[in-house]
Amino acid sequence: MMKKVVFINLLIILIFTLAACNTSEGEINSAGAVSGSKEGTKLFVKGVGNVDVLDSHGGIEGLERMRSFYDNMQNAVPSGLRIVHYTIEGAPIVTDLKYNGESLEVKYDSTRDAFGSGEITTNRCGNMVEEVNPTNTSYIAIDCKNGPYGMEEILGIRYNMSQQDLFEFELKYGGNKESEINTKTNTVKKESNVNGFDLPASVKQEVYKRLVFANYLDEKDLETTCESKEEKSYYLKVYINGGERELSWSACDQSLDGTKLTKIAEYIIEQSETKHSENQEMTVQGYVLQVKDNTLLIGEDLNRLDYEWLKDEIDQIDLDAYIFDFIILEGANLEEFKVGDKIKASIEGNITGAKPGRGEVKDIKKLEVY
């Protein structure tokens, strides 16, 4: 588990670095992939063919293919998928998935990793689950013959805004980009009028999630001009930690990247025009790790595999050593909950303290995992 925590922390540091860097189209980046380049309908990775999904230190390209493969499995449609993950050193690790309509074969190839085991292993699993949390989404193979707890994490997408030192954005839009929404200055400019506003953290978290799903740090080939001058144009500048990312496109851009970014921009515009409550209800979602002293200890936003790693160690570990957040909930009916339940709770007032925090339950319910 500690290796996983160290890896996640290193991954976040790499994302911070990538955010401040730009590569020209076709330029080989530090991971060895050609940014924005494709080989037919597949993604181009040096030394690996037929790549469907590329996980380059948290920036994921081809996520639609992952979703399509998952949907096929849920409908018993035989399918295949190739995923490449880059190691910290930049070596490609290949995961091949083959679903025959009844079971899933997971083939893991680390022979290109000079620092790893250099092996090819195969695991047979019964199914795959998609576990969606407020700050992460995981695709996990379950009912596996090998591996810890009969599970294997195939792909994880993490989008926790609170783990960033800085996340703000500036959106300009309109025929001449005359309107502006700026969370860095907390201002909205429309029709020459400038007003103050404060976008709720929950909305900014949703924007960050959508940007991560759109792989916004990757180079984009976007349309910036249209035949019709009436088409809306967009300019989005993202301030992420110590770096910036600038994107310009037009509403006429019907490419996958263009349509994703237009939806994000329109969501920002819609939210800027929505009257938000000054006191946003605080919620907690996660797995119950302990039930004692009339309280529930919750591991926030864990997936099922994270929970399995933690549950047997929770009495001996230092919670500060983990990237996860932990919350002690008071006021729940303890007879209704047990260790391993996944819950969602609304909080009365605010959460106090940290690692673990503490909050009073206003409402709580169990969530179905799979």
C-alpha positions in Angstrom: 0.0 0.0 0.0 2.9 2.4 0.8 4.3 1.8 -2.7 0.9 2.8 -4.1 0.9 6.0 -2.1 4.4 7.0 -3.1 3.5 6.3 -6.8 0.4 8.5 -6.6 2.4 11.3 -5.0 5.1 11.1 -7.7 2.4 11.0 -10.4 0.9 14.2 -9.0 4.3 15.9 -9.1 4.8 14.9 -12.7 1.4 16.3 -13.6 2.4 19.6 -12.0 5.5 19.6 -14.2 3.6 18.7 -17.4 1.1 21.5 -16.7 3.8 24.1 -17.1 5.2 22.6 -20.3 4.0 22.7 -24.0 5.1 20.4 -26.8 4.6 21.1 -30.4 2.4 18.7 -32.4 4.3 15.6 -33.3 7.1 16.2 -30.8 8.1 13.3 -28.7 7.4 14.1 -25.0 9.3 12.9 -22.0 7.3 9.7 -21.8 8.2 8.7 -25.4 4.8 9.2 -26.9 4.1 11.4 -29.9 1.8 14.1 -28.5 -1.4 14.4 -30.5 -0.2 11.9 -33.1 -2.3 8.9 -34.2 -1.6 5.8 -36.3 -4.8 5.2 -38.1 -7.5 4.9 -35.5 -5.0 3.8 -32.9 -2.7 5.9 -30.6 0.9 6.0 -31.5 3.4 4.8 -28.8 7.0 4.2 -29.7 7.7 0.5 -29.8 4.1 -0.6 -29.2 1.4 -1.1 -31.8 -2.4 -1.1 -31.8 -2.8 1.1 -28.6 -6.3 2.0 -27.7 -5.8 3.8 -24.4 -2.7 5.7 -23.2 -2.1 6.7 -19.6 0.8 9.2 -19.6 1.3 10.0 -15.9 -2.4 10.7 -15.3 -3.2 12.3 -18.7 -5.4 9.7 -20.4 -6.1 9.6 -24.1 -8.6 7.2 -25.6 -10.9 7.1 -22.5 -13.9 6.7 -24.8 -12.5 3.3 -25.9 -12.2 2.2 -22.2 -15.8 3.2 -21.7 -16.9 1.4 -24.8 -15.0 -1.8 -23.8 -16.7 -1.6 -20.4 -20.1 -1.2 -21.9 -19.5 -4.2 -24.2 -18.7 -6.3 -21.2 -21.9 -5.3 -19.4 -23.8 -6.4 -22.6 -21.8 -9.7 -23.0 -20.3 -8.4 -26.3 -16.8 -10.0 -27.0 -14.2 -7.2 -27.2 -10.5 -6.4 -26.9 -8.6 -3.4 -25.6 -4.9 -2.5 -25.3 -3.8 0.0 -22.7 -0.4 1.5 -22.2 0.7 3.0 -18.8 4.0 4.8 -18.6 6.3 4.2 -15.6 8.0 7.1 -13.8 11.1 6.4 -15.9 9.1 6.5 -19.1 8.8 2.8 -20.0 5.6 1.5 -21.5 3.7 -1.1 -19.6 1.2 -2.9 -21.8 -2.1 -4.3 -20.5 -4.1 -6.4 -23.0 -7.8 -7.1 -22.2 -9.7 -9.8 -24.0 -13.4 -10.5 -23.2 -15.0 -13.6 -24.8 -18.6 -12.8 -23.7 -18.2 -14.7 -20.4 -14.9 -14.0 -18.8 -12.0 -11.5 -19.0 -8.4 -12.2 -19.7 -5.9 -9.6 -18.4 -2.4 -9.9 -19.9 0.2 -7.7 -18.3 3.5 -7.1 -20.2 6.4 -5.3 -18.4 9.2 -6.6 -20.7 10.0 -3.0 -21.9 10.6 -1.8 -18.3 14.2 -2.1 -17.4 13.4 -1.4 -13.7 10.5 -3.9 -13.4 10.1 -7.6 -13.4 10.3 -7.8 -17.2 7.6 -10.5 -17.2 4.4 -11.3 -19.1 1.6 -12.5 -16.8 -2.0 -13.5 -17.5 -4.9 -13.4 -15.1 -8.4 -14.7 -15.7 -11.2 -12.6 -14.2 -15.0 -12.8 -14.1 -16.1 -9.3 -14.7 -15.1 -5.6 -14.5 -16.7 -2.8 -12.4 -16.6 1.0 -13.0 -16.5 2.7 -9.6 -17.2 6.4 -9.7 -16.3 8.7 -6.8 -16.4 12.5 -6.5 -12.6 12.7 -7.1 -11.7 9.6 -9.0 -13.1 6.9 -11.3 -11.7 3.3 -11.4 -12.1 0.4 -13.7 -11.4 -2.8 -11.7 -11.4 -6.4 -12.8 -13.0 -8.6 -10.2 -13.4 -12.3 -9.4 -9.8 -12.8 -10.6 -7.9 -16.1 -10.1 -4.7 -14.2 -9.2 -3.9 -10.9 -7.5 -4.8 -9.5 -4.1 -8.4 -9.8 -3.0 -9.3 -11.3 -6.4 -9.1 -7.8 -8.0 -6.9 -5.9 -10.4 -7.1 -2.2 -11.1 -7.1 -1.7 -14.9 -7.3 2.1 -15.1 -7.7 4.9 -12.6 -8.6 8.5 -13.4 -8.0 10.9 -10.5 -9.3 14.5 -10.5 -9.1 15.7 -6.9 -8.9 19.5 -7.1 -8.1 19.9 -3.5 -4.8 18.1 -4.0 -3.6 20.9 -6.4 -1.8 23.9 -5.0 -3.7 26.1 -7.4 -6.6 25.6 -9.8 -8.3 28.6 -11.4 -9.5 29.4 -14.9 -10.3 32.3 -17.2 -12.9 31.8 -19.9 -13.4 34.3 -22.7 -16.2 33.7 -25.2 -18.5 35.3 -27.8 -18.1 36.4 -31.4 -15.1 38.5 -30.4 -14.5 36.8 -27.1 -16.0 39.9 -25.4 -17.4 38.1 -22.4 -15.2 36.7 -19.6 -15.5 34.5 -16.5 -12.5 34.6 -14.3 -12.2 32.6 -11.1 -8.7 34.0 -10.3 -10.1 37.6 -10.0 -13.7 36.4 -9.1 -15.2 38.6 -11.8 -17.7 38.2 -14.7 -17.7 40.5 -17.7 -20.8 40.6 -19.9 -22.0 43.3 -22.2 -19.3 45.7 -20.9 -20.5 45.2 -17.3 -18.0 43.7 -14.8 -19.4 42.1 -11.7 -18.0 40.1 -8.8 -18.9 36.5 -8.2 -17.6 33.5 -6.4 -18.0 30.1 -8.0 -18.6 27.3 -5.4 -15.8 24.7 -4.8 -18.1 21.9 -6.0 -18.6 23.6 -9.4 -14.8 24.2 -9.7 -14.3 20.5 -8.8 -16.7 19.5 -11.6 -14.9 21.7 -14.1 -11.5 20.2 -13.1 -13.0 16.7 -13.5 -14.3 17.5 -16.9 -10.9 19.0 -18.0 -9.1 15.9 -16.8 -11.5 13.6 -18.7 -10.8 15.8 -21.7 -7.1 15.3 -21.2 -6.6 19.1 -21.3 -2.9 19.1 -20.8 -2.3 17.2 -24.0 -1.7 19.1 -27.3 -4.9 19.8 -29.2 -5.5 20.4 -32.9 -8.5 22.7 -32.6 -10.4 24.8 -35.2 -10.3 28.5 -34.4 -12.1 29.9 -37.4 -15.5 29.2 -39.0 -17.2 30.1 -42.2 -19.9 31.8 -40.3 -18.8 34.9 -38.3 -21.7 34.4 -36.0 -20.1 31.3 -34.5 -19.1 31.6 -30.9 -15.3 31.5 -30.2 -13.7 30.4 -26.9 -10.4 31.0 -25.1 -9.7 29.1 -21.9 -6.7 29.7 -19.7 -6.2 27.2 -16.9 -3.9 28.1 -14.0 -2.7 24.8 -12.5 -0.2 24.9 -9.7 2.9 26.7 -11.1 1.9 26.4 -14.8 -0.7 27.6 -17.3 -2.6 25.9 -20.1 -4.2 28.0 -22.9 -6.8 26.6 -25.3 -8.5 28.5 -28.2 -11.3 27.0 -30.4 -14.5 27.8 -32.1 -18.0 26.3 -31.6 -17.9 25.1 -35.2 -15.1 22.6 -34.2 -17.0 19.3 -34.2 -13.9 17.1 -33.4 -14.0 15.0 -30.2 -11.7 17.5 -28.5 -13.6 20.5 -29.7 -17.0 19.2 -28.6 -15.7 18.2 -25.2 -14.2 21.7 -24.6 -17.3 23.4 -25.9 -19.4 21.4 -23.4 -17.0 22.4 -20.6 -17.2 26.1 -21.6 -21.0 26.1 -21.7 -21.1 24.4 -18.3 -18.9 27.2 -16.9 -21.2 29.8 -18.5 -24.3 28.2 -17.2 -22.9 27.9 -13.7 -21.8 31.6 -13.8 -25.4 32.5 -14.4 -26.8 30.3 -11.7 -27.6 31.6 -8.3 -25.7 29.4 -5.9 -26.5 29.0 -2.2 -24.0 30.8 0.0 -23.9 27.7 2.3 -23.2 24.7 0.1 -24.1 21.4 1.8 -20.9 19.4 2.6 -21.0 15.7 1.8 -18.7 12.8 2.6 -18.5 9.6 0.4 -16.3 6.6 1.2 -15.9 3.2 2.9 -16.4 2.5 6.5 -13.1 1.4 8.0 -14.0 1.3 11.7 -17.2 1.3 13.8 -16.3 2.2 17.4 -16.9 4.7 20.2 -20.2 5.7 18.7 -18.5 6.9 15.5 -17.8 5.7 11.9 -14.3 6.2 10.5 -14.6 6.8 6.8 -11.9 6.6 4.1 -13.0 9.3 1.7 -13.3 8.5 -2.1 -11.6 5.1 -1.8 -12.3 2.5 -4.4 -13.0 -1.1 -3.4 -9.3 -2.1 -3.9 -8.1 0.8 -1.8 -10.5 -0.2 0.9 -9.2 -3.8 0.9 -5.6 -2.5 1.2 -6.4 -0.3 4.1 -9.0 -2.2 6.2 -6.5 -4.7 7.8 -3.9 -2.0 8.5 -6.1 0.8 9.9 -5.3 0.2 13.6 -1.5 0.3 13.0 -1.1 3.0 10.4 -0.4 6.7 10.6 -3.2 8.3 8.6 -1.0 11.3 7.7 1.1 8.9 5.6 -1.7 8.4 3.1 -2.9 10.7 0.3 -6.5 9.8 1.2 -8.7 11.8 3.5 -10.3 10.3 6.6 -13.4 11.5 8.4 -14.9 10.5 11.8 -18.7 10.7 11.6 -20.7 11.2 14.7 -24.5 10.9 15.1 -25.1 7.9 12.7 -27.2 4.9 13.8 -24.3 2.4 14.2 -26.7 -0.6 14.1 -27.3 0.1 10.4 -23.6 0.1 9.3 -20.6 -2.2 9.3 -17.0 -2.2 8.2 -16.9 -2.4 4.4 -20.1 -0.5 3.7 -19.8 2.3 1.2 -21.7 5.4 2.4 -22.7 8.9 1.4 -23.4 11.4 4.2 -24.4 15.0 4.4 -22.8 17.0 7.2 -24.4 19.3 9.7 -22.2 22.4 9.7 -18.5 22.0 8.8 -15.9 19.3 9.2 -13.3 20.2 11.8 -9.7 19.0 12.0 -7.8 16.9 9.6 -6.4 13.4 9.2 -9.0 12.5 10.4 -11.5 15.3 10.3 -14.7 15.1 12.3 -18.3 15.9 11.4 -21.9 15.5 12.6 -24.1 13.4 10.3 -27.2 15.2 9.0 -28.2 12.4 6.7 -26.5 9.1 5.7 -27.2 6.2 3.3 -25.5 3.1 2.0 -24.3 3.0 -1.6 -24.3 0.0 -3.9 -20.8 -0.9 -5.0 -21.4 -3.7 -7.5 
